[in-house]
Amino acid sequence: MGKPHVLAIPCPAQGHVIPMMELSQCLAKNGIKVTFVNTEFNHERVVKAILDTEKINELISLVSVPDGLESAEDRKDPGKLTEAMRKVMPLKLEALIEEINGTPGDGITCVLTDFFMAGALEVAEKFCVKRAAFLTAAVTLMALTINADKLIDDGIIDEDGTFLKNEMIQLSPSMPKMSTTHFGWTCFPDPTLRKIIFHSLFQNNTSAKLAQHIICNSSNELEPWAHTFIPNCFQIGPLLASRRLGKSTGYFWPEDSTCLDWLNQQPENSVIYIAFGSFTIFDQIQFRELALGLELTNKPFLWVVREDIIQDIDGAYPEGFKERVKNKGKIVNWAPQQEILSHPSIACFLSHCGWNSTIECVSNGIPLLCWPHFGDQFLNQSYVVDHWKIGLGFEKDEKGIIGREEIKNKMEKVLGDGKYKMRAKELQEKIIDGVEEGGRSRKNFENFIDWIKEN
């Protein structure tokens, strides 16, 4: 009999692909074969970017399936992508499993899907293989999603997910408060898109019940209430490749590693790191205020600016900005974030507060400045600011802009008040203990490995 063989299926977004790849590398390190399924569009990007990084484990195979969109269609439209994938993915996954199973002794023994792609579990059930779901977000987000019907019954949202009152709620006294305007689906201003996303999540809840095992990239130290509230969700995080595996992979863009050489030349605990993930878009006014805010701090900074973060990227910067900051700042298209956050020169992280970025930051004891844009990022900010107290958010002016002075002032407060760094370091120690020998996350992961290997 061959090795256990896992079919790993991430959501087609950078913040989901990276942790699924990290988990896949952990599985491969434990002798489990993994076939990693990206959409054709993302597969091409990952393979291209991986040429500039270390090779992935020999037990991991990268394959692809269509996402249902034409090559020129907009894959940053979540509604269009969600509907297209719902139509084509099940049949494509069935065909892929049948093809793999055609090789004697190499058949799929377990389907491991992103929790928000739980429709793949229905395919797994047809083939009578093990079924597992992986949550790449905070457990609170899953708790909110699976309680959507209760939110409707309580009159908090309507049947299309639209909030009926602008209020703060808590699912339990130990959980962070959440604004109804900042639920994962209510952040989309377009009502049609909001409806599509909400009903997709609602449908996903039904499919997720097929999971025999649910694991998440979180820890008891970050969300101590989680296992009590959702008993079948086991925390195995943080899945930091830099600690367990050596180097992360699965990025959509080639990394600019020159920033590491630049960091080596900066004083310890001096650099502001700024990055907004793979989806955030800026308008020109806000982009310029951010640039001028960084300049006002007069501190060294490393700023990740994707080519598509704003229209007309070359003309987006304030006049003379690059020349004025050339001795203080470095700007790159994409960066090896885990290596950056573990670098001794980093003092704080200005982030969109995606869960990956948040958990990577706290795992390195770095204070945060929170600039959420959509989805679960507002929930993650509430963890950082209100629960863990390791960072601050920003206030917008009457025009909805975060001004340069606000940026400068909040940076100075986080950098100047040692309590943020102290609490960040204390939280780091707790969560790292969880993944060491005997820690709860470590035990949960080992139990998951044993479950996959059982006949």
C-alpha positions in Angstrom: 0.0 0.0 0.0 1.3 3.5 -0.9 1.7 6.6 1.2 -1.4 8.4 2.5 -2.4 10.8 -0.3 -4.1 14.2 0.4 -5.8 16.4 -2.2 -5.4 19.9 -0.8 -7.7 22.6 -2.2 -7.3 26.2 -1.2 -9.6 29.2 -1.9 -8.2 31.0 -4.9 -6.8 34.0 -2.9 -3.2 34.7 -1.7 -4.2 34.7 1.9 -5.6 31.2 1.6 -3.1 29.6 -0.8 0.0 30.4 1.5 -1.3 28.8 4.7 -2.6 25.8 2.8 0.8 25.4 1.2 2.5 25.7 4.6 0.1 23.0 5.9 0.9 20.8 2.9 4.6 21.2 3.5 4.0 20.1 7.2 2.1 17.1 5.9 4.8 16.2 3.5 7.5 16.5 6.2 5.5 13.8 8.0 5.6 11.4 5.1 2.2 12.2 3.5 1.9 12.8 -0.2 0.0 15.9 -1.2 -1.5 17.0 -4.5 -2.1 20.7 -4.3 -4.9 22.1 -6.5 -4.8 25.7 -7.6 -7.0 27.3 -10.2 -5.3 27.4 -13.6 -4.8 31.2 -13.2 -3.2 31.0 -9.8 -1.2 27.9 -10.6 0.6 29.7 -13.4 1.4 32.6 -11.0 2.6 30.3 -8.2 4.8 28.2 -10.5 6.4 31.4 -12.0 7.1 32.9 -8.5 8.4 29.6 -7.2 11.3 29.7 -9.6 12.9 32.4 -7.5 12.5 30.5 -4.2 13.4 27.2 -2.8 11.9 24.1 -4.4 8.9 22.6 -2.6 9.0 19.2 -1.0 9.3 16.3 -3.4 6.1 14.8 -1.9 4.0 17.8 -3.1 2.6 17.9 -6.7 1.2 21.1 -8.1 -1.8 20.7 -10.3 -4.6 22.9 -11.6 -8.3 23.0 -12.5 -10.3 25.7 -14.4 -12.1 28.3 -12.3 -14.9 28.8 -14.8 -13.9 32.3 -16.0 -12.4 33.3 -19.3 -8.8 34.4 -19.3 -9.6 38.1 -19.6 -12.3 38.2 -16.9 -11.8 40.0 -13.6 -10.8 37.6 -10.9 -10.9 40.3 -8.3 -14.6 40.3 -8.6 -15.5 37.9 -5.8 -19.1 37.5 -6.8 -18.3 36.5 -10.3 -15.5 34.1 -9.3 -17.6 32.5 -6.6 -20.5 31.8 -8.9 -18.2 30.5 -11.7 -16.3 28.1 -9.4 -19.5 26.8 -7.9 -20.6 25.7 -11.3 -17.4 24.1 -12.6 -15.3 23.0 -9.7 -17.2 19.8 -8.5 -17.0 18.1 -11.9 -13.4 19.2 -12.4 -12.4 17.8 -9.0 -14.2 14.5 -9.7 -12.3 14.2 -12.9 -9.0 15.0 -11.2 -9.5 12.4 -8.4 -10.5 9.7 -11.0 -7.4 10.5 -13.0 -5.2 10.2 -9.9 -6.9 7.1 -8.7 -6.1 5.5 -12.0 -2.5 5.0 -10.8 -2.4 1.8 -8.7 -1.3 2.4 -5.1 -1.5 6.2 -5.5 -5.1 7.0 -5.0 -6.5 9.9 -3.0 -7.1 8.9 0.7 -8.2 12.3 2.1 -9.6 15.5 0.7 -8.4 18.6 2.6 -10.2 21.7 1.5 -10.3 25.3 2.7 -13.3 25.7 5.1 -14.9 28.2 2.7 -14.6 25.7 -0.2 -16.5 23.0 1.6 -18.4 22.0 -1.5 -15.3 19.8 -2.3 -16.3 17.6 0.7 -19.4 16.5 -1.2 -17.0 15.3 -4.0 -14.9 13.5 -1.3 -18.0 11.8 0.1 -18.7 10.3 -3.4 -15.3 8.7 -3.4 -15.6 7.4 0.2 -12.4 9.1 1.3 -11.5 11.0 4.5 -12.8 14.6 4.6 -11.1 17.5 6.4 -11.5 21.3 6.3 -8.8 23.9 7.0 -9.8 27.3 8.3 -7.2 30.0 7.3 -9.0 32.7 9.3 -9.8 33.4 12.9 -12.2 30.9 14.5 -14.4 33.9 15.4 -15.1 34.3 11.7 -16.2 30.7 11.3 -18.4 31.1 14.4 -20.0 34.1 12.9 -20.6 32.4 9.6 -22.1 29.1 11.0 -24.4 31.2 13.2 -25.8 33.2 10.3 -29.3 31.6 10.7 -29.3 32.7 14.3 -28.4 36.2 13.3 -31.4 36.2 11.0 -33.7 34.8 13.7 -32.5 37.5 16.1 -33.3 40.3 13.7 -29.6 41.4 13.3 -29.4 40.7 9.5 -32.0 39.9 6.9 -32.1 36.8 4.7 -29.7 38.4 2.2 -27.1 39.2 4.9 -27.8 42.9 5.1 -27.5 44.3 8.6 -30.8 45.7 10.0 -29.1 47.7 12.8 -25.7 49.3 13.2 -24.7 47.8 16.5 -22.0 45.8 18.2 -22.6 42.2 19.0 -20.9 39.3 20.8 -21.5 35.6 20.1 -20.3 34.9 23.6 -18.9 37.0 26.5 -15.3 35.8 25.9 -15.3 36.7 22.2 -14.4 40.1 20.7 -17.2 42.5 19.9 -18.1 42.8 16.2 -19.8 45.6 14.4 -22.7 44.5 12.2 -21.3 46.8 9.5 -18.1 44.8 9.5 -19.3 41.2 9.2 -17.3 39.4 6.5 -20.0 39.9 3.9 -21.6 43.2 4.9 -18.3 45.1 4.1 -19.2 44.8 0.4 -21.1 48.0 -0.6 -22.7 46.4 -3.7 -25.9 44.7 -2.5 -25.9 42.2 -5.3 -22.3 41.1 -4.5 -23.2 41.1 -0.8 -26.1 38.8 -1.5 -24.0 36.4 -3.6 -21.3 36.2 -1.0 -23.7 35.7 1.9 -25.7 33.0 0.2 -22.5 31.2 -0.8 -21.4 31.2 2.8 -24.8 30.0 3.9 -24.7 27.1 1.4 -21.1 26.4 2.5 -22.3 25.8 6.1 -24.3 22.8 4.9 -21.4 21.3 3.0 -19.0 21.9 5.9 -21.0 19.6 8.1 -19.5 16.7 6.0 -16.0 17.5 7.5 -14.8 14.7 9.8 -12.0 16.9 11.0 -11.7 20.7 11.1 -8.4 22.4 11.8 -7.4 26.0 11.9 -4.4 28.3 11.7 -4.9 29.7 15.2 -4.0 28.8 18.7 -5.5 28.5 22.2 -3.4 31.5 23.2 -4.9 33.7 20.5 -8.5 32.5 20.8 -8.9 30.6 24.1 -12.7 30.3 23.8 -12.6 28.6 20.4 -12.7 24.9 21.2 -15.4 25.4 23.8 -17.6 27.3 21.4 -16.8 25.0 18.4 -15.7 21.6 19.9 -14.8 20.0 16.5 -12.4 22.8 15.5 -8.8 22.1 16.5 -6.2 24.8 16.5 -2.8 23.8 15.0 -1.3 27.2 14.5 0.7 29.3 13.9 1.8 27.5 10.8 4.9 29.6 10.3 7.1 28.2 7.6 10.0 30.2 8.9 9.9 28.2 12.1 8.9 24.7 11.0 10.0 24.4 7.4 12.7 26.9 6.4 11.1 29.0 3.7 7.5 29.8 2.7 6.1 29.3 -0.8 2.9 29.7 -2.8 3.2 33.4 -3.5 1.6 35.0 -6.6 4.4 37.4 -7.2 8.2 36.9 -7.2 9.8 38.2 -4.0 12.3 41.1 -4.0 14.9 39.7 -1.6 17.1 42.9 -1.9 15.0 44.3 1.0 16.6 41.8 3.3 20.0 43.2 2.5 18.7 46.6 3.1 17.2 45.6 6.5 20.6 44.2 7.5 21.9 47.8 7.3 19.3 49.3 9.6 19.5 49.7 13.4 17.7 47.1 15.5 14.0 47.9 16.2 13.9 50.9 13.9 12.0 50.1 10.7 8.3 50.5 9.9 7.1 47.7 7.6 4.1 48.5 5.5 2.2 45.9 3.4 -1.5 45.6 2.5 -1.8 42.0 1.1 -2.9 41.0 -2.4 -6.3 42.6 -2.8 -6.2 46.1 -1.3 -6.6 49.0 -3.7 -5.9 52.7 -2.9 -7.2 55.9 -4.5 -4.7 58.6 -5.3 -5.6 60.9 -2.4 -5.2 58.2 0.2 -2.1 56.8 -1.3 -0.4 60.2 -1.2 -1.4 60.8 2.4 0.1 57.5 3.4 3.3 58.4 1.6 3.5 61.8 3.2 2.7 60.3 6.6 5.6 57.9 6.3 7.8 60.8 5.3 6.7 62.9 8.3 7.8 60.1 10.8 11.4 60.6 9.6 12.0 56.9 10.4 13.3 54.1 8.1 10.5 52.2 6.3 10.1 49.3 4.0 6.9 49.7 1.9 5.4 46.9 -0.3 3.6 48.6 -3.2 2.1 46.1 -5.7 1.9 47.3 -9.3 -1.9 47.0 -9.2 -2.4 48.7 -5.8 -3.4 52.0 -7.5 -4.0 53.2 -11.1 -1.0 54.9 -12.7 1.5 53.7 -10.1 4.3 55.9 -11.6 2.3 59.1 -11.1 0.8 58.1 -7.8 3.6 59.3 -5.5 3.8 62.9 -4.2 6.1 65.1 -6.3 9.7 64.6 -5.2 8.8 61.9 -2.6 11.1 59.2 -3.7 14.1 61.5 -3.9 13.4 62.9 -0.5 13.1 59.5 1.2 15.7 57.6 -0.7 18.1 57.5 2.3 15.3 56.5 4.7 12.9 54.2 2.8 12.8 51.2 0.5 9.9 50.4 -1.8 9.4 46.9 -3.3 6.7 45.2 -5.4 6.5 42.1 -3.2 8.5 40.9 -0.2 9.3 37.7 1.8 7.1 38.8 4.6 7.8 36.1 7.1 11.5 36.7 6.9 11.0 40.4 7.2 8.8 40.2 10.3 11.4 38.0 12.0 14.2 40.5 11.2 15.6 42.3 14.3 15.4 45.7 12.6 11.6 45.7 12.3 9.9 47.9 14.9 6.2 47.7 13.9 3.9 46.6 11.0 1.4 48.8 9.3 -1.0 46.2 7.9 -4.4 45.6 6.3 -4.9 43.0 9.1 -5.5 39.9 7.0 -5.3 36.9 9.3 -2.1 35.6 7.8 -0.3 38.9 8.3 -1.8 39.3 11.8 -0.7 35.9 13.0 2.8 36.2 11.4 3.2 39.5 13.1 2.2 38.4 16.6 4.3 35.2 16.2 7.3 37.5 15.9 6.4 39.9 18.8 5.8 42.9 16.6 3.3 45.7 17.4 0.7 46.5 14.8 -0.9 49.5 13.1 -4.2 48.4 11.7 -5.6 49.6 8.4 -8.4 47.1 7.5 -10.2 47.4 4.2 -12.8 44.6 3.9 -13.9 41.1 5.0 -12.5 39.7 8.3 -9.8 42.4 8.5 -12.0 44.6 10.8 -12.6 41.6 13.1 -8.8 41.0 13.2 -8.3 44.6 14.1 -10.6 44.2 17.1 -8.4 41.4 18.3 -5.2 43.5 17.9 -6.5 46.7 19.5 -9.2 45.6 22.0 -8.3 42.0 23.0 -4.5 41.6 22.7 -3.8 45.3 23.0 -0.7 45.1 20.9 -1.5 47.9 18.4 -3.7 50.8 17.3 -6.1 51.6 14.5 -6.5 54.9 12.6 -9.3 57.5 12.5 -10.6 58.8 9.2 -11.4 62.5 8.7 -14.8 63.9 7.6 -13.9 63.0 4.0 -13.2 59.4 4.9 -9.4 59.8 4.5 -6.7 58.8 7.0 -4.5 61.9 7.0 -0.8 62.2 7.1 -0.8 63.7 10.6 -3.0 60.8 11.9 -0.6 58.3 10.4 2.4 60.1 11.9 0.8 60.4 15.3 -0.3 56.8 15.6 3.1 55.5 14.5 4.8 57.7 17.1 2.4 56.4 19.8 3.0 52.7 19.0 6.7 53.2 18.7 7.1 55.4 21.7 5.0 53.5 24.2 6.9 50.4 25.2 3.7 48.7 26.4 2.8 47.7 22.9 6.1 45.9 22.3 6.0 44.3 25.8 2.5 42.9 25.3 3.4 41.7 21.7 6.5 39.9 23.1 4.4 38.3 25.9 1.8 37.0 23.4 4.6 35.7 21.1 6.1 33.6 23.9 2.7 32.1 24.6 1.8 31.1 21.1 5.3 29.7 20.3 5.1 27.5 23.4 1.9 26.1 21.8 3.7 24.7 18.8 6.6 23.3 20.7 6.8 19.7 22.0 3.9 19.2 24.4 2.0 22.4 23.3 -1.7 22.2 22.5 -1.3 23.2 18.9 1.5 20.7 18.4 -0.6 17.9 19.9 -3.6 18.8 17.7 -1.4 18.7 14.6 0.1 15.3 15.6 -3.4 13.9 16.2 -4.4 15.2 12.7 -1.4 13.4 11.1 -2.3 10.2 12.9 -5.9 10.4 11.7 -4.8 10.9 8.1 -2.5 7.8 8.4 -5.1 5.5 9.9 -6.3 2.8 7.6 
